[in-house]
Amino acid sequence: MVMSKPNPRRRPDRPWRHWLWAGLFTVICLLVAYGWRQFLPLSPLSHEYAYIRVVPGETASQIGTTLEYRKIIRSALAFDLASRAANLSRTLKSGVYRLSPSDSLNTILRIMKSGDVVVIKVTIPEGFTVQQVVARLVSAHIGTANQYQKLEQRPLSGMPRPMPGVRDPLEGYLFPATYSFPWGVTAKEALETMWRTFRTDALPLYLHVHSHLSMVQWVTLASIVQQENNRAAEAPNIAAVFLNRIAMNMPLQSDATVRYAIGHPIDGGLSYQNLRVASPYNTYLSRGLPPGPIANPGLTALSAALHPAPVGYLYFLTLPNGQMLFATTYQQHLANIAYANAHY
């Protein structure tokens, strides 16, 4: 019998190697799982939010550090890597963002790429006075009453110099519109935005017309037209009445200016005592336009002040339903008053 010789190259089995490879595989899997977990939302079911400010020039690495510190994401490193993979590490837009721990890294990057910052929407209706504008801004948590009180004492840069007797230098130049202010906007920034909107949206009307009115006179007349009746179709007729009266050196006798002079709301019609209030805004006692606007007019009133209707009206009467009756003579005006008394 021939006996086989043992193979000198064959080594005995070493079970520990199997354990080593199994261990290494497990560690690798755990590391991969841990790394992948860093890219997942910190708290998928969270309903909490935080406001995160990104300043101009801030990198994704710096933003990620803030997000991790504020417990919005799991890892600043993961945020940085994700931004680099998307080629966004230096193009994320500045502003204040409303973010949640339930947001994924991709969601946060998408929000910051598009600049979907937190805004405060504020609507300023046509005909609001500065005091009403301020009250609305304060109610939207933009500035405080004390901050506005200081700002109202002088015009903003570029505003017309106030005439003697003007009560509020900002009146007339805070353009009525719906504004989307960024979160954290200051009182001064909000007012400057409204003044800047006036210059871009309203001022071209005046600059493109050869008017005999100064800018202050134009806005003042428009503000009176705005407050006398908010029907757009009547604005050119109302403007014509007041311009005709100025041309004939007649007092404007605008109830709207008297209400502004009094400074607080009055229900119903004005009394004889109201009409005697001592104020440069009382156009029953003072001829011509008041020293400044009595509200912040919209485009319709501003346009009407530059393009009055070609009529000879000197009087008007507003009925309770908003309809207006115009007259050229005082006798016609008396007839309109009699009609109103008989039917309303």
C-alpha positions in Angstrom: 0.0 0.0 0.0 1.2 3.4 -0.9 0.7 6.0 1.8 0.0 9.6 0.7 2.3 12.2 2.1 0.8 15.2 3.8 0.8 18.5 1.8 3.4 20.7 3.5 1.6 23.8 2.1 -1.7 23.1 3.6 -2.3 25.0 6.8 -4.7 24.0 9.5 -8.0 25.9 9.7 -8.0 29.1 11.7 -11.5 29.9 13.0 -10.5 33.2 14.4 -10.1 34.6 10.8 -13.7 34.0 10.1 -14.6 36.0 13.2 -12.2 38.7 12.2 -13.8 39.2 8.8 -17.3 39.0 10.3 -16.3 41.6 12.8 -14.8 43.9 10.2 -17.9 43.5 8.0 -20.1 44.3 11.0 -18.1 47.4 11.9 -18.2 48.6 8.3 -22.0 48.1 8.2 -22.4 50.0 11.5 -20.2 52.9 10.2 -22.1 53.1 7.0 -25.4 53.0 8.9 -24.2 55.6 11.3 -22.9 57.8 8.5 -26.2 57.5 6.6 -28.1 58.3 9.7 -26.4 61.7 9.9 -28.2 62.7 6.7 -31.6 61.8 8.1 -33.9 64.3 9.9 -33.0 64.7 13.5 -36.6 64.3 14.6 -39.0 63.2 11.8 -42.2 63.6 13.8 -41.3 67.0 15.4 -43.7 69.9 15.1 -41.3 72.4 16.6 -39.6 75.2 14.6 -36.7 77.5 15.1 -35.7 80.7 13.3 -32.2 80.5 11.9 -30.4 83.6 10.6 -27.9 83.2 7.7 -25.7 86.2 7.3 -24.3 87.3 3.9 -21.1 85.4 3.1 -21.6 82.6 5.5 -20.5 79.2 4.3 -22.3 75.9 4.4 -19.9 74.6 7.0 -20.6 77.6 9.3 -24.4 77.3 8.7 -24.2 73.6 9.5 -22.5 74.3 12.8 -25.3 76.7 13.7 -27.9 74.2 12.7 -26.3 71.4 14.7 -26.0 73.7 17.8 -29.6 74.7 17.5 -30.6 71.0 17.2 -32.1 71.2 13.8 -29.8 68.7 12.1 -27.7 65.7 13.4 -24.3 66.7 11.9 -22.7 69.8 10.7 -20.3 67.7 8.7 -23.1 65.9 6.9 -24.7 69.2 6.1 -21.4 70.5 4.7 -20.9 67.3 2.6 -24.4 67.4 1.3 -24.0 71.0 0.2 -20.7 70.3 -1.5 -22.3 67.3 -3.3 -25.0 69.7 -4.6 -22.4 72.4 -5.4 -24.1 74.8 -3.0 -21.5 75.3 -0.3 -21.1 79.0 -1.0 -24.4 79.9 -2.7 -26.9 79.6 0.1 -28.9 82.8 0.4 -28.8 84.9 3.5 -31.9 85.7 5.6 -34.0 84.3 8.4 -35.4 80.8 7.9 -38.1 78.8 9.7 -36.7 75.3 10.1 -37.7 72.2 11.9 -35.8 69.1 13.2 -38.2 67.1 10.9 -36.6 68.7 7.8 -34.1 66.6 5.9 -30.8 68.1 4.8 -32.0 68.2 1.2 -35.1 70.1 2.3 -33.0 72.6 4.2 -30.6 73.1 1.3 -33.5 73.5 -1.1 -35.0 76.2 1.1 -31.8 78.1 1.5 -31.0 77.7 -2.2 -34.3 79.3 -3.2 -34.0 82.0 -0.5 -37.4 81.0 1.0 -36.9 83.3 4.0 -39.5 84.1 6.6 -41.5 87.2 5.7 -44.0 89.4 7.5 -46.9 90.4 5.2 -48.5 93.7 6.1 -51.2 95.4 4.0 -51.4 99.2 4.2 -54.8 100.4 2.7 -55.1 103.5 0.7 -55.9 106.5 2.8 -54.2 105.3 6.0 -52.6 108.1 8.0 -49.1 107.7 9.4 -50.5 106.9 12.8 -52.6 104.1 11.3 -49.6 102.8 9.4 -47.5 102.7 12.6 -50.3 101.0 14.5 -50.4 98.2 11.9 -46.7 97.8 11.8 -46.4 97.6 15.6 -49.3 95.0 15.6 -47.2 93.0 13.1 -44.3 93.1 15.6 -42.2 95.4 13.4 -40.7 98.0 15.7 -42.2 99.7 18.7 -44.4 102.8 19.2 -41.4 104.6 20.9 -39.2 103.8 17.9 -41.7 105.2 15.4 -42.3 108.3 17.6 -38.7 109.2 17.2 -38.6 108.5 13.4 -41.8 110.5 12.8 -40.1 113.8 14.0 -38.2 114.3 10.7 -38.6 113.3 7.1 -36.7 110.3 5.7 -33.8 110.9 3.4 -35.0 112.3 0.1 -38.5 113.3 1.4 -39.7 116.9 0.7 -38.8 119.4 3.4 -41.9 119.8 5.6 -43.8 123.2 5.3 -44.4 125.2 8.5 -47.3 123.8 10.4 -46.9 120.2 9.1 -48.0 117.8 11.8 -46.2 114.7 10.5 -43.3 115.0 8.0 -43.9 111.4 6.8 -47.6 111.9 6.0 -48.4 111.2 2.3 -45.2 109.4 1.4 -45.7 105.9 2.9 -47.1 104.2 -0.1 -50.2 102.0 0.4 -49.5 98.4 -0.7 -49.0 94.9 0.6 -45.5 94.5 1.8 -43.5 91.3 2.5 -40.9 92.4 5.1 -38.1 90.1 6.0 -38.1 88.7 9.5 -36.2 91.0 11.8 -36.8 94.2 9.8 -36.4 97.3 11.8 -38.9 100.2 12.2 -36.7 102.5 10.1 -36.2 99.9 7.4 -40.0 99.3 7.1 -40.6 103.1 6.7 -37.8 103.4 4.2 -39.2 100.5 2.1 -42.6 102.3 1.9 -40.9 105.6 0.9 -38.8 103.8 -1.7 -42.0 102.2 -3.1 -43.6 105.6 -3.3 -40.6 106.8 -5.4 -40.7 103.8 -7.7 -44.5 103.4 -8.1 -45.9 106.9 -7.6 -43.3 109.5 -8.3 -43.1 108.8 -12.1 -46.7 109.9 -12.4 -45.6 113.4 -11.3 -42.3 113.5 -13.2 -43.9 112.6 -16.5 -46.5 115.5 -16.3 -45.8 119.2 -16.5 -47.9 120.2 -13.5 -48.1 123.7 -11.9 -48.3 121.9 -8.5 -45.3 121.3 -6.4 -44.7 117.8 -5.3 -46.0 118.6 -1.8 -49.1 120.3 -3.3 -49.7 117.3 -5.6 -49.5 114.7 -2.7 -51.6 117.0 -0.5 -54.3 117.4 -3.0 -54.3 113.7 -3.7 -54.6 112.9 0.0 -57.7 115.1 0.2 -59.3 113.5 -2.9 -58.5 110.1 -1.3 -60.2 110.9 2.0 -63.3 112.6 0.5 -64.5 109.5 -1.4 -62.8 106.2 -2.2 -64.7 105.6 -5.5 -62.2 105.6 -8.2 -64.6 106.9 -10.8 -65.2 110.1 -8.8 -61.6 111.0 -8.1 -61.1 113.2 -11.2 -64.3 115.1 -10.4 -63.3 115.7 -6.8 -59.8 116.9 -7.8 -61.5 119.3 -10.3 -63.7 120.8 -7.6 -60.7 121.6 -5.3 -58.5 122.9 -8.2 -61.4 125.1 -9.4 -61.9 126.5 -5.9 -58.1 127.3 -5.7 -58.2 129.0 -9.0 -61.1 131.2 -7.8 -59.5 131.8 -4.4 -62.4 130.0 -2.6 -61.7 128.0 0.6 -61.6 124.3 -0.1 -64.0 123.6 2.8 -63.0 119.9 2.9 -64.5 118.0 5.8 -61.6 115.5 5.5 -59.0 118.2 6.4 -61.0 119.2 9.4 -61.2 115.6 10.6 -57.4 115.4 10.3 -57.0 118.7 12.1 -59.1 117.4 15.0 -56.9 114.3 15.2 -59.3 111.7 16.4 -62.3 109.9 14.8 -65.7 111.6 14.8 -68.8 109.7 14.1 -71.4 111.2 11.8 -71.2 114.7 10.4 -69.1 117.6 11.7 -70.6 120.1 14.0 -70.2 123.9 13.7 -67.8 123.8 16.6 -65.7 121.2 14.7 -65.6 123.5 11.6 -64.1 126.3 13.8 -61.1 124.2 15.1 -57.9 126.3 15.0 -55.5 124.5 12.7 -53.7 125.2 9.5 -55.3 122.0 8.2 -58.8 123.5 8.6 -59.7 124.5 5.0 -62.9 126.2 6.2 -60.8 128.8 7.9 -57.6 128.8 5.7 -57.6 129.3 1.9 -55.7 127.0 -0.4 -54.2 123.7 0.4 -53.2 122.7 3.9 -49.5 122.7 4.7 -49.1 119.0 4.0 -51.0 115.7 3.1 -53.6 114.4 5.4 -53.2 110.7 4.5 -51.2 108.4 2.3 -53.0 108.3 -1.1 -53.1 105.6 -3.6 -52.3 105.7 -7.3 -55.9 106.6 -8.3 -56.0 109.7 -6.2 -52.5 110.7 -7.1 -53.3 110.4 -10.8 -56.6 112.3 -10.4 -54.7 115.2 -8.8 -52.6 115.5 -12.0 -55.5 114.8 -14.4 -58.6 116.4 -13.0 -61.9 116.1 -15.0 -62.5 119.0 -17.4 -65.5 120.2 -15.5 -66.5 123.5 -13.8 -67.8 121.9 -10.6 -67.3 123.9 -7.4 -69.4 121.8 -5.0 -70.1 118.2 -4.2 -72.2 116.2 -1.8 -71.7 112.6 -0.8 -74.8 110.6 -0.1 -75.0 107.9 2.6 -74.8 105.2 -0.2 -71.5 106.7 -1.5 -73.0 108.3 -4.5 -71.8 111.9 -5.2 -73.8 114.9 -6.4 -71.8 117.7 -8.1 -72.8 121.3 -8.7 -71.4 124.3 -10.5 -73.4 126.9 -8.7 -74.4 127.4 -5.1 -78.0 127.2 -6.0 -77.5 123.8 -7.6 -75.6 122.7 -4.5 -78.6 123.8 -2.3 -80.9 121.7 -4.6 -78.7 118.7 -4.1 -78.8 119.2 -0.3 -82.6 119.4 -0.4 -82.7 116.2 -2.5 -80.4 114.4 0.0 -82.5 115.5 3.0 -85.7 114.4 1.3 -84.4 110.9 0.3 -82.0 109.9 3.1 
